[in-house]
């Protein structure tokens, strides 16, 4: 499935939500502390970008790891 860039104000169809948004999520947090406070039960394969460290992390094998 190709990547789709959504803009503010776009009206999304149910099909777009299912096809694109469910597969294209990237959460952005200010820091590890902010991430950990917000995500109390991460799931395997979850990606998160940390602004302060300018780093992409992934949850693998029960821990956050640098990607």
PDB file as gemmi writes it, atoms N, CA and C in Angstrom:
CRYST1    1.000    1.000    1.000  90.00  90.00  90.00 P 1                      
ATOM      1  N   UNK A   1       0.838  -1.171   0.000  1.00  0.00           N  
ATOM      2  CA  UNK A   1       0.000   0.000   0.000  1.00  0.00           C  
ATOM      3  C   UNK A   1       0.890   1.244   0.000  1.00  0.00           C  
ATOM      4  N   UNK A   2       0.617   2.204  -0.853  1.00  0.00           N  
ATOM      5  CA  UNK A   2       1.431   3.411  -0.897  1.00  0.00           C  
ATOM      6  C   UNK A   2       1.207   4.280   0.335  1.00  0.00           C  
ATOM      7  N   UNK A   3       2.172   5.139   0.610  1.00  0.00           N  
ATOM      8  CA  UNK A   3       2.079   6.095   1.715  1.00  0.00           C  
ATOM      9  C   UNK A   3       1.181   7.234   1.283  1.00  0.00           C  
ATOM     10  N   UNK A   4       0.376   7.752   2.202  1.00  0.00           N  
ATOM     11  CA  UNK A   4      -0.486   8.882   1.888  1.00  0.00           C  
ATOM     12  C   UNK A   4      -0.283   9.950   2.943  1.00  0.00           C  
ATOM     13  N   UNK A   5      -0.037  11.184   2.526  1.00  0.00           N  
ATOM     14  CA  UNK A   5       0.151  12.303   3.429  1.00  0.00           C  
ATOM     15  C   UNK A   5      -1.180  13.018   3.599  1.00  0.00           C  
ATOM     16  N   UNK A   6      -1.646  13.090   4.831  1.00  0.00           N  
ATOM     17  CA  UNK A   6      -2.908  13.758   5.134  1.00  0.00           C  
ATOM     18  C   UNK A   6      -2.627  15.189   5.565  1.00  0.00           C  
ATOM     19  N   UNK A   7      -3.480  16.099   5.189  1.00  0.00           N  
ATOM     20  CA  UNK A   7      -3.353  17.513   5.547  1.00  0.00           C  
ATOM     21  C   UNK A   7      -4.481  17.906   6.493  1.00  0.00           C  
ATOM     22  N   UNK A   8      -4.227  18.927   7.313  1.00  0.00           N  
ATOM     23  CA  UNK A   8      -5.286  19.453   8.177  1.00  0.00           C  
ATOM     24  C   UNK A   8      -6.477  19.863   7.333  1.00  0.00           C  
ATOM     25  N   UNK A   9      -7.659  19.505   7.787  1.00  0.00           N  
ATOM     26  CA  UNK A   9      -8.875  19.868   7.080  1.00  0.00           C  
ATOM     27  C   UNK A   9      -9.352  18.836   6.071  1.00  0.00           C  
ATOM     28  N   UNK A  10      -8.547  17.813   5.772  1.00  0.00           N  
ATOM     29  CA  UNK A  10      -8.986  16.757   4.861  1.00  0.00           C  
ATOM     30  C   UNK A  10     -10.182  16.023   5.451  1.00  0.00           C  
ATOM     31  N   UNK A  11     -11.110  15.683   4.626  1.00  0.00           N  
ATOM     32  CA  UNK A  11     -12.231  14.843   5.037  1.00  0.00           C  
ATOM     33  C   UNK A  11     -11.882  13.419   4.644  1.00  0.00           C  
ATOM     34  N   UNK A  12     -11.811  12.541   5.626  1.00  0.00           N  
ATOM     35  CA  UNK A  12     -11.405  11.161   5.377  1.00  0.00           C  
ATOM     36  C   UNK A  12     -12.610  10.249   5.266  1.00  0.00           C  
ATOM     37  N   UNK A  13     -12.537   9.325   4.337  1.00  0.00           N  
ATOM     38  CA  UNK A  13     -13.571   8.310   4.221  1.00  0.00           C  
ATOM     39  C   UNK A  13     -13.224   7.151   5.150  1.00  0.00           C  
ATOM     40  N   UNK A  14     -14.186   6.318   5.435  1.00  0.00           N  
ATOM     41  CA  UNK A  14     -13.937   5.137   6.269  1.00  0.00           C  
ATOM     42  C   UNK A  14     -12.886   4.248   5.611  1.00  0.00           C  
ATOM     43  N   UNK A  15     -12.922   4.146   4.309  1.00  0.00           N  
ATOM     44  CA  UNK A  15     -11.947   3.325   3.585  1.00  0.00           C  
ATOM     45  C   UNK A  15     -10.538   3.871   3.761  1.00  0.00           C  
ATOM     46  N   UNK A  16     -10.351   5.199   3.719  1.00  0.00           N  
ATOM     47  CA  UNK A  16      -9.026   5.786   3.917  1.00  0.00           C  
ATOM     48  C   UNK A  16      -8.503   5.525   5.331  1.00  0.00           C  
ATOM     49  N   UNK A  17      -9.391   5.596   6.296  1.00  0.00           N  
ATOM     50  CA  UNK A  17      -8.978   5.308   7.671  1.00  0.00           C  
ATOM     51  C   UNK A  17      -8.498   3.867   7.774  1.00  0.00           C  
ATOM     52  N   UNK A  18      -9.228   2.953   7.205  1.00  0.00           N  
ATOM     53  CA  UNK A  18      -8.863   1.539   7.266  1.00  0.00           C  
ATOM     54  C   UNK A  18      -7.605   1.231   6.466  1.00  0.00           C  
ATOM     55  N   UNK A  19      -7.469   1.801   5.287  1.00  0.00           N  
ATOM     56  CA  UNK A  19      -6.360   1.453   4.411  1.00  0.00           C  
ATOM     57  C   UNK A  19      -5.069   2.193   4.723  1.00  0.00           C  
ATOM     58  N   UNK A  20      -5.168   3.440   5.140  1.00  0.00           N  
ATOM     59  CA  UNK A  20      -3.963   4.238   5.331  1.00  0.00           C  
ATOM     60  C   UNK A  20      -3.657   4.508   6.799  1.00  0.00           C  
ATOM     61  N   UNK A  21      -4.586   5.123   7.490  1.00  0.00           N  
ATOM     62  CA  UNK A  21      -4.295   5.575   8.847  1.00  0.00           C  
ATOM     63  C   UNK A  21      -3.990   4.435   9.806  1.00  0.00           C  
ATOM     64  N   UNK A  22      -4.623   3.302   9.643  1.00  0.00           N  
ATOM     65  CA  UNK A  22      -4.374   2.181  10.542  1.00  0.00           C  
ATOM     66  C   UNK A  22      -2.965   1.617  10.347  1.00  0.00           C  
ATOM     67  N   UNK A  23      -2.366   1.875   9.190  1.00  0.00           N  
ATOM     68  CA  UNK A  23      -1.038   1.342   8.891  1.00  0.00           C  
ATOM     69  C   UNK A  23       0.064   2.398   8.865  1.00  0.00           C  
ATOM     70  N   UNK A  24      -0.268   3.670   9.049  1.00  0.00           N  
ATOM     71  CA  UNK A  24       0.703   4.748   8.906  1.00  0.00           C  
ATOM     72  C   UNK A  24       0.804   5.609  10.153  1.00  0.00           C  
ATOM     73  N   UNK A  25       0.798   5.043  11.287  1.00  0.00           N  
ATOM     74  CA  UNK A  25       0.830   5.863  12.490  1.00  0.00           C  
ATOM     75  C   UNK A  25       2.244   6.038  13.007  1.00  0.00           C  
ATOM     76  N   UNK A  26       2.577   7.254  13.335  1.00  0.00           N  
ATOM     77  CA  UNK A  26       3.856   7.556  13.978  1.00  0.00           C  
ATOM     78  C   UNK A  26       3.554   8.533  15.099  1.00  0.00           C  
ATOM     79  N   UNK A  27       3.737   8.091  16.310  1.00  0.00           N  
ATOM     80  CA  UNK A  27       3.524   8.969  17.450  1.00  0.00           C  
ATOM     81  C   UNK A  27       4.803   9.750  17.709  1.00  0.00           C  
ATOM     82  N   UNK A  28       4.645  11.016  18.083  1.00  0.00           N  
ATOM     83  CA  UNK A  28       5.776  11.888  18.351  1.00  0.00           C  
ATOM     84  C   UNK A  28       5.645  12.407  19.779  1.00  0.00           C  
ATOM     85  N   UNK A  29       6.737  12.265  20.549  1.00  0.00           N  
ATOM     86  CA  UNK A  29       6.747  12.718  21.935  1.00  0.00           C  
ATOM     87  C   UNK A  29       7.943  13.620  22.162  1.00  0.00           C  
ATOM     88  N   UNK A  30       7.831  14.499  23.146  1.00  0.00           N  
ATOM     89  CA  UNK A  30       8.911  15.423  23.474  1.00  0.00           C  
ATOM     90  C   UNK A  30      10.124  14.694  24.034  1.00  0.00           C  
ATOM     91  N   UNK A  31       9.894  13.614  24.780  1.00  0.00           N  
ATOM     92  CA  UNK A  31      10.993  12.918  25.449  1.00  0.00           C  
ATOM     93  C   UNK A  31      10.582  11.489  25.798  1.00  0.00           C  
ATOM     94  N   UNK A  32      11.546  10.706  26.292  1.00  0.00           N  
ATOM     95  CA  UNK A  32      11.247   9.354  26.764  1.00  0.00           C  
ATOM     96  C   UNK A  32      10.254   9.401  27.918  1.00  0.00           C  
ATOM     97  N   UNK A  33      10.424  10.365  28.809  1.00  0.00           N  
ATOM     98  CA  UNK A  33       9.520  10.483  29.962  1.00  0.00           C  
ATOM     99  C   UNK A  33       8.081  10.731  29.503  1.00  0.00           C  
ATOM    100  N   UNK A  34       7.913  11.597  28.509  1.00  0.00           N  
ATOM    101  CA  UNK A  34       6.577  11.872  27.983  1.00  0.00           C  
ATOM    102  C   UNK A  34       5.993  10.630  27.317  1.00  0.00           C  
ATOM    103  N   UNK A  35       6.814   9.920  26.569  1.00  0.00           N  
ATOM    104  CA  UNK A  35       6.369   8.675  25.931  1.00  0.00           C  
ATOM    105  C   UNK A  35       5.916   7.664  26.961  1.00  0.00           C  
ATOM    106  N   UNK A  36       6.758   7.442  27.968  1.00  0.00           N  
ATOM    107  CA  UNK A  36       6.450   6.431  28.977  1.00  0.00           C  
ATOM    108  C   UNK A  36       5.230   6.790  29.810  1.00  0.00           C  
ATOM    109  N   UNK A  37       5.001   8.073  30.023  1.00  0.00           N  
ATOM    110  CA  UNK A  37       3.816   8.504  30.770  1.00  0.00           C  
ATOM    111  C   UNK A  37       2.541   8.311  29.949  1.00  0.00           C  
ATOM    112  N   UNK A  38       2.656   8.430  28.630  1.00  0.00           N  
ATOM    113  CA  UNK A  38       1.487   8.326  27.753  1.00  0.00           C  
ATOM    114  C   UNK A  38       1.183   6.905  27.309  1.00  0.00           C  
ATOM    115  N   UNK A  39       2.227   6.113  27.107  1.00  0.00           N  
ATOM    116  CA  UNK A  39       2.037   4.745  26.622  1.00  0.00           C  
ATOM    117  C   UNK A  39       2.386   3.793  27.763  1.00  0.00           C  
ATOM    118  N   UNK A  40       1.368   3.368  28.465  1.00  0.00           N  
ATOM    119  CA  UNK A  40       1.604   2.494  29.616  1.00  0.00           C  
ATOM    120  C   UNK A  40       1.647   1.019  29.251  1.00  0.00           C  
ATOM    121  N   UNK A  41       1.098   0.671  28.094  1.00  0.00           N  
ATOM    122  CA  UNK A  41       1.106  -0.727  27.641  1.00  0.00           C  
ATOM    123  C   UNK A  41       1.480  -0.787  26.161  1.00  0.00           C  
ATOM    124  N   UNK A  42       2.752  -0.563  25.838  1.00  0.00           N  
ATOM    125  CA  UNK A  42       3.156  -0.596  24.427  1.00  0.00           C  
ATOM    126  C   UNK A  42       2.994  -2.002  23.835  1.00  0.00           C  
ATOM    127  N   UNK A  43       2.811  -2.035  22.530  1.00  0.00           N  
ATOM    128  CA  UNK A  43       2.675  -3.314  21.841  1.00  0.00           C  
ATOM    129  C   UNK A  43       3.892  -3.552  20.946  1.00  0.00           C  
ATOM    130  N   UNK A  44       4.172  -4.794  20.720  1.00  0.00           N  
ATOM    131  CA  UNK A  44       5.316  -5.211  19.898  1.00  0.00           C  
ATOM    132  C   UNK A  44       5.250  -4.550  18.520  1.00  0.00           C  
ATOM    133  N   UNK A  45       6.358  -3.917  18.108  1.00  0.00           N  
ATOM    134  CA  UNK A  45       6.440  -3.300  16.792  1.00  0.00           C  
ATOM    135  C   UNK A  45       6.002  -1.848  16.741  1.00  0.00           C  
ATOM    136  N   UNK A  46       5.607  -1.271  17.869  1.00  0.00           N  
ATOM    137  CA  UNK A  46       5.152   0.114  17.907  1.00  0.00           C  
ATOM    138  C   UNK A  46       6.348   1.054  17.698  1.00  0.00           C  
ATOM    139  N   UNK A  47       6.196   2.052  16.814  1.00  0.00           N  
ATOM    140  CA  UNK A  47       7.243   3.044  16.553  1.00  0.00           C  
ATOM    141  C   UNK A  47       6.880   4.378  17.195  1.00  0.00           C  
ATOM    142  N   UNK A  48       7.891   5.067  17.727  1.00  0.00           N  
ATOM    143  CA  UNK A  48       7.712   6.376  18.350  1.00  0.00           C  
ATOM    144  C   UNK A  48       8.934   7.236  18.025  1.00  0.00           C  
ATOM    145  N   UNK A  49       8.692   8.512  17.686  1.00  0.00           N  
ATOM    146  CA  UNK A  49       9.788   9.453  17.473  1.00  0.00           C  
ATOM    147  C   UNK A  49       9.920  10.334  18.698  1.00  0.00           C  
ATOM    148  N   UNK A  50      11.168  10.501  19.191  1.00  0.00           N  
ATOM    149  CA  UNK A  50      11.456  11.347  20.352  1.00  0.00           C  
ATOM    150  C   UNK A  50      12.101  12.642  19.861  1.00  0.00           C  
ATOM    151  N   UNK A  51      11.413  13.767  20.085  1.00  0.00           N  
ATOM    152  CA  UNK A  51      11.892  15.056  19.584  1.00  0.00           C  
ATOM    153  C   UNK A  51      13.205  15.494  20.211  1.00  0.00           C  
ATOM    154  N   UNK A  52      13.318  15.371  21.544  1.00  0.00           N  
ATOM    155  CA  UNK A  52      14.512  15.891  22.206  1.00  0.00           C  
ATOM    156  C   UNK A  52      15.781  15.189  21.743  1.00  0.00           C  
ATOM    157  N   UNK A  53      15.692  13.901  21.482  1.00  0.00           N  
ATOM    158  CA  UNK A  53      16.862  13.126  21.047  1.00  0.00           C  
ATOM    159  C   UNK A  53      16.928  12.976  19.534  1.00  0.00           C  
ATOM    160  N   UNK A  54      15.881  13.445  18.831  1.00  0.00           N  
ATOM    161  CA  UNK A  54      15.770  13.256  17.381  1.00  0.00           C  
ATOM    162  C   UNK A  54      16.051  11.804  17.030  1.00  0.00           C  
ATOM    163  N   UNK A  55      15.266  10.923  17.664  1.00  0.00           N  
ATOM    164  CA  UNK A  55      15.522   9.486  17.544  1.00  0.00           C  
ATOM    165  C   UNK A  55      14.212   8.725  17.356  1.00  0.00           C  
ATOM    166  N   UNK A  56      14.257   7.743  16.491  1.00  0.00           N  
ATOM    167  CA  UNK A  56      13.150   6.834  16.272  1.00  0.00           C  
ATOM    168  C   UNK A  56      13.366   5.603  17.142  1.00  0.00           C  
ATOM    169  N   UNK A  57      12.344   5.231  17.900  1.00  0.00           N  
ATOM    170  CA  UNK A  57      12.448   4.044  18.748  1.00  0.00           C  
ATOM    171  C   UNK A  57      11.346   3.060  18.378  1.00  0.00           C  
ATOM    172  N   UNK A  58      11.601   1.792  18.650  1.00  0.00           N  
ATOM    173  CA  UNK A  58      10.636   0.733  18.367  1.00  0.00           C  
ATOM    174  C   UNK A  58      10.538  -0.154  19.605  1.00  0.00           C  
ATOM    175  N   UNK A  59       9.337  -0.638  19.888  1.00  0.00           N  
ATOM    176  CA  UNK A  59       9.144  -1.519  21.035  1.00  0.00           C  
ATOM    177  C   UNK A  59       9.331  -2.960  20.562  1.00  0.00           C  
ATOM    178  N   UNK A  60      10.418  -3.590  21.006  1.00  0.00           N  
ATOM    179  CA  UNK A  60      10.757  -4.963  20.620  1.00  0.00           C  
ATOM    180  C   UNK A  60      11.200  -5.728  21.855  1.00  0.00           C  
ATOM    181  N   UNK A  61      10.742  -6.969  21.954  1.00  0.00           N  
ATOM    182  CA  UNK A  61      11.162  -7.856  23.049  1.00  0.00           C  
ATOM    183  C   UNK A  61      10.997  -7.207  24.417  1.00  0.00           C  
ATOM    184  N   UNK A  62       9.852  -6.594  24.636  1.00  0.00           N  
ATOM    185  CA  UNK A  62       9.470  -5.999  25.934  1.00  0.00           C  
ATOM    186  C   UNK A  62      10.271  -4.767  26.329  1.00  0.00           C  
ATOM    187  N   UNK A  63      10.896  -4.075  25.369  1.00  0.00           N  
ATOM    188  CA  UNK A  63      11.658  -2.865  25.684  1.00  0.00           C  
ATOM    189  C   UNK A  63      11.688  -1.897  24.492  1.00  0.00           C  
ATOM    190  N   UNK A  64      11.844  -0.602  24.785  1.00  0.00           N  
ATOM    191  CA  UNK A  64      12.045   0.393  23.727  1.00  0.00           C  
ATOM    192  C   UNK A  64      13.488   0.337  23.266  1.00  0.00           C  
ATOM    193  N   UNK A  65      13.695   0.273  21.977  1.00  0.00           N  
ATOM    194  CA  UNK A  65      15.039   0.184  21.420  1.00  0.00           C  
ATOM    195  C   UNK A  65      15.195   1.221  20.308  1.00  0.00           C  
ATOM    196  N   UNK A  66      16.421   1.696  20.123  1.00  0.00           N  
ATOM    197  CA  UNK A  66      16.696   2.629  19.027  1.00  0.00           C  
ATOM    198  C   UNK A  66      16.529   1.897  17.712  1.00  0.00           C  
ATOM    199  N   UNK A  67      15.988   2.605  16.743  1.00  0.00           N  
ATOM    200  CA  UNK A  67      15.768   1.979  15.443  1.00  0.00           C  
ATOM    201  C   UNK A  67      16.871   2.370  14.501  1.00  0.00           C  
TER     202      UNK A  67                                                      
END                                                                             
